[in-house]
Each structure stands twice: as C-alpha cells, then as structure tokens.
Amino acid sequence: MTRRVIAACTQVPEPTPVTESGLTSREQEVLRLVARGLSNTEIASTLFISEATVSTHINRLLAKLGLRDRAQAVRYAYESGVVRPGSDPG
C-alpha cells in the first residue's frame, strides 16, 4: 500500500500544450513582457509585483503551454500572435 501511495505521489504528468486562453490574464501579460525581452526584475517593476511572483507566473505558463524555457515562450508568443514584431510593447 505504501509503495502505491509513493508511486502515485511521485508521478509527474507530461504537460500538454494549451491555447493562450488556458492562461490567466496575468500569465498572458507576463508572457507578452517576456516576449518583449524584459527581465524578471523589469516585469516585476512594470506590474508592481515581486520577482518571486513573476517567476511563479513564468513557471506556471511554461507548464501550461508545455514549454521548456523562456526562449520557447518567446517563440510561442510570436508564432501564436500573442505579440507581433514591431507592435507597441505596452
């Protein structure tokens, strides 16, 4: 019984890609700022939140979208139309 409980608790499901609509509005906002090249410090300052909160939002949006890192998030943002080249960062 103990082995089954431990096995169930240690299994991590594969993240599945979702559309942007699967993100919270704050996660969408953070994704747009990441795609614009802002650092966590700059995002925190822009949104008036802590760097730890920015990091949490980034980690959650990466997991929801099935992405490995910020570079993939930037690519996703441009390819999905979340941001467009040359558009206003605000």
C-alpha positions in Angstrom: 0.0 0.0 0.0 2.8 2.4 0.9 4.6 1.8 -2.4 1.4 2.6 -4.3 0.9 5.8 -2.5 4.5 6.9 -3.0 4.4 5.9 -6.7 1.2 7.9 -7.2 2.6 11.0 -5.5 5.9 10.9 -7.4 4.4 10.5 -10.9 4.6 13.8 -12.8 2.3 14.0 -15.8 3.6 15.4 -19.1 2.5 19.0 -19.6 0.1 19.3 -22.5 0.1 22.3 -24.8 -2.9 24.6 -24.4 -4.1 27.7 -26.2 -3.4 31.1 -24.7 -6.9 31.1 -23.4 -5.7 28.5 -20.9 -3.5 31.1 -19.2 -4.7 33.6 -16.6 -4.8 37.2 -17.7 -1.8 37.9 -15.5 0.1 34.9 -17.2 -0.8 36.3 -20.6 0.5 39.7 -19.5 3.8 38.2 -18.2 4.1 36.2 -21.5 3.8 39.4 -23.5 6.5 41.1 -21.4 8.8 38.1 -21.6 8.4 38.1 -25.4 9.4 41.8 -25.4 12.7 40.8 -23.7 12.1 42.1 -20.2 13.9 40.5 -17.3 12.1 39.3 -14.2 13.1 42.5 -12.4 11.7 44.7 -15.2 8.5 42.7 -15.3 8.1 42.9 -11.5 8.6 46.7 -11.7 6.2 47.1 -14.6 3.4 45.0 -13.0 4.1 46.2 -9.4 4.6 42.6 -8.1 7.6 40.8 -6.6 10.3 39.0 -8.7 9.2 35.8 -6.9 5.7 36.2 -8.2 7.0 36.9 -11.7 9.0 33.7 -11.5 5.9 31.8 -10.4 3.8 33.2 -13.3 6.6 32.2 -15.7 6.9 28.7 -14.3 3.1 28.2 -14.5 2.7 29.5 -18.0 5.6 27.3 -19.2 4.0 24.3 -17.6 0.5 25.1 -19.1 2.0 25.6 -22.5 4.3 22.6 -22.4 7.4 24.7 -22.9 10.9 24.2 -21.5 12.2 27.7 -21.1 11.9 31.5 -21.8 13.2 31.1 -25.4 10.4 28.7 -26.2 7.9 31.0 -24.6 9.1 33.9 -26.8 8.8 31.7 -29.9 5.3 30.6 -28.8 4.3 34.2 -28.2 5.3 35.3 -31.7 4.1 32.2 -33.6 0.7 32.3 -31.9 0.2 36.0 -32.4 0.3 37.0 -28.7 2.8 39.6 -29.8 3.7 40.9 -33.2 7.1 42.2 -34.5 7.2 45.9 -34.3 4.0 46.3 -32.2 3.8 48.5 -29.2 5.2 46.7 -26.1 2.6 48.2 -23.8 
